[in-house]
Protein backbone atom coordinates (compact mmCIF):
# COMPACT_ATOMS: atom_id res chain seq x y z
CA UNK A 1 0.00 0.00 0.00
CA UNK A 2 2.82 2.41 0.85
CA UNK A 3 4.36 2.03 -2.61
CA UNK A 4 1.05 3.13 -4.13
CA UNK A 5 0.83 6.15 -1.82
CA UNK A 6 4.42 7.09 -2.64
CA UNK A 7 3.68 6.82 -6.37
CA UNK A 8 0.56 8.97 -5.88
CA UNK A 9 2.55 11.64 -4.03
CA UNK A 10 5.14 11.66 -6.83
CA UNK A 11 2.43 12.34 -9.43
CA UNK A 12 -0.04 14.59 -7.61
CA UNK A 13 0.18 17.60 -5.31
CA UNK A 14 -2.97 16.77 -3.33
CA UNK A 15 -3.53 13.85 -0.91
CA UNK A 16 -4.75 10.52 -2.21
CA UNK A 17 -8.54 10.28 -1.77
CA UNK A 18 -9.81 7.58 0.55
CA UNK A 19 -12.51 5.26 -0.73
CA UNK A 20 -14.79 3.34 1.60
CA UNK A 21 -14.86 0.02 -0.25
CA UNK A 22 -17.53 -1.46 2.02
CA UNK A 23 -20.01 1.21 0.92
CA UNK A 24 -19.00 0.76 -2.69
CA UNK A 25 -19.53 -3.00 -2.48
CA UNK A 26 -22.97 -2.49 -0.94
CA UNK A 27 -24.05 -0.19 -3.78
CA UNK A 28 -22.67 -2.30 -6.61
CA UNK A 29 -22.77 -5.93 -5.55
CA UNK A 30 -23.52 -7.08 -9.08
CA UNK A 31 -21.26 -4.54 -10.80
CA UNK A 32 -18.16 -6.71 -10.97
CA UNK A 33 -15.95 -6.49 -14.02
CA UNK A 34 -14.34 -9.85 -14.59
CA UNK A 35 -11.18 -10.37 -16.63
CA UNK A 36 -13.37 -11.71 -19.45
CA UNK A 37 -15.45 -8.49 -19.46
CA UNK A 38 -12.33 -6.31 -19.21
CA UNK A 39 -10.67 -8.13 -22.10
CA UNK A 40 -13.78 -7.58 -24.24
CA UNK A 41 -13.62 -3.77 -23.81
CA UNK A 42 -12.54 -1.94 -26.96
CA UNK A 43 -10.40 1.08 -25.98
CA UNK A 44 -10.56 4.52 -27.64
CA UNK A 45 -14.12 4.05 -28.88
CA UNK A 46 -15.38 7.59 -28.22
CA UNK A 47 -15.38 9.24 -31.66
CA UNK A 48 -16.20 12.75 -30.37
CA UNK A 49 -13.34 15.13 -31.20
CA UNK A 50 -10.86 15.96 -28.46
CA UNK A 51 -10.75 19.77 -28.29
CA UNK A 52 -7.80 20.21 -25.89
CA UNK A 53 -5.75 17.02 -26.15
CA UNK A 54 -3.44 15.99 -23.32
CA UNK A 55 -1.21 13.43 -25.04
CA UNK A 56 0.40 10.52 -23.21
CA UNK A 57 1.73 7.31 -24.78
CA UNK A 58 -0.03 7.99 -28.07
CA UNK A 59 -3.46 8.63 -26.51
CA UNK A 60 -5.10 12.07 -26.68
CA UNK A 61 -6.69 12.33 -23.22
CA UNK A 62 -9.54 14.83 -22.89
CA UNK A 63 -8.27 16.37 -19.67
CA UNK A 64 -5.07 16.84 -17.72
CA UNK A 65 -6.50 14.89 -14.78
CA UNK A 66 -7.24 11.89 -17.02
CA UNK A 67 -3.70 11.98 -18.37
CA UNK A 68 -2.29 12.26 -14.84
CA UNK A 69 -4.36 9.28 -13.72
CA UNK A 70 -3.04 7.27 -16.67
CA UNK A 71 0.52 8.23 -15.66
CA UNK A 72 -0.19 7.13 -12.09
CA UNK A 73 -1.75 3.81 -13.15
CA UNK A 74 1.28 3.13 -15.37
CA UNK A 75 3.66 4.01 -12.52
CA UNK A 76 2.10 1.34 -10.27
CA UNK A 77 1.66 -1.22 -13.05
CA UNK A 78 -2.13 -1.16 -13.33
CA UNK A 79 -3.54 -1.81 -16.81
CA UNK A 80 -6.38 0.41 -18.02
CA UNK A 81 -8.42 1.09 -21.14
CA UNK A 82 -9.36 4.65 -22.04
CA UNK A 83 -12.95 5.41 -23.12
CA UNK A 84 -13.83 1.79 -23.92
CA UNK A 85 -16.80 0.38 -25.80
CA UNK A 86 -18.84 -2.00 -23.63
CA UNK A 87 -21.29 -4.56 -24.91
CA UNK A 88 -24.27 -4.68 -22.54
CA UNK A 89 -26.89 -7.07 -23.80
CA UNK A 90 -27.77 -6.01 -27.32
CA UNK A 91 -26.48 -2.46 -26.75
CA UNK A 92 -23.01 -1.09 -27.45
CA UNK A 93 -22.22 1.75 -25.05
CA UNK A 94 -19.18 4.03 -25.12
CA UNK A 95 -18.05 4.88 -21.60
CA UNK A 96 -17.42 8.62 -21.67
CA UNK A 97 -15.70 11.05 -19.39
CA UNK A 98 -17.88 11.95 -16.38
CA UNK A 99 -18.13 15.59 -17.45
CA UNK A 100 -19.86 14.62 -20.70
CA UNK A 101 -22.26 12.17 -19.04
CA UNK A 102 -22.98 14.62 -16.22
CA UNK A 103 -23.88 17.36 -18.67
CA UNK A 104 -27.24 15.69 -19.35
CA UNK A 105 -26.04 13.46 -22.18
CA UNK A 106 -26.48 9.76 -21.67
CA UNK A 107 -23.63 7.48 -22.71
CA UNK A 108 -23.43 7.13 -26.48
CA UNK A 109 -25.06 4.12 -28.05
CA UNK A 110 -23.59 2.72 -31.24
C-alpha angles and dihedrals in degrees: 000000000000092000089057092049091048091050090049092051090050091055104035136044095211128069120272109263117244118231122202099221093187091062091045092052091050092053097044108030092146096038097092119143109211124201088256091056092044092050090052093057113108109216125220094024098141104102095187110118118260106233100189106023120203102197123209127160093346095309121114101219116201095226141024091241091056090050091048091051090051089051090050094048090050091049091057095039099250116148118224140173120219119225095342130193112240125199109218111177107305092338128092110209127187111216105225135193112282092244091062095045092044092053090076096271116121118222111286118263119210 
